[in-house]
Amino acid sequence: MEPDTANRVRRPAGLWLLTVVLLASPAFHALALLFHTRWLNFGSHYTWDGFVYFLIAPVVGALMLRRHERARFSVYVFLSCEILRAIRIHSALLGLLAAGAILYLQTPATRRFHPSVDPRKVMARLRLRRHGDSHITP
């Protein structure tokens, strides 16, 4: 079977950087907590921030690494929340980095590597699932 053309697209360097940072977020957060320091929002003692950097960020990074069809959407949501966190903690640098990453995701190379979700495919999958379950009787 011939590999899909999207699989032959090389991952842009910026996507590697974003993926690695997301996957390494638990280490950054743990080190910032260990050394009692704050860098961007790493080192925050809020439980929610720990949940975000110890669990959510690596999950988003893993989606990107695996080229999951929802990876790009997940990154947009994560980075949008980072912008809100930047506003909450008054960190212009965090806000600019997150906004810059969102803008970078709009470049043609990143859009080729992580294409948008095709709504027709999603609807077809939902129809299949719904019709597949309709013939099962309890």
Summary of the structure (lengths in Angstrom):
residues: 138
radius of gyration: 18.3
end to end distance: 39.0
largest distance: 58.7
contacts: 357
relative contact order: 0.12
helix: 72%
strand: 1%
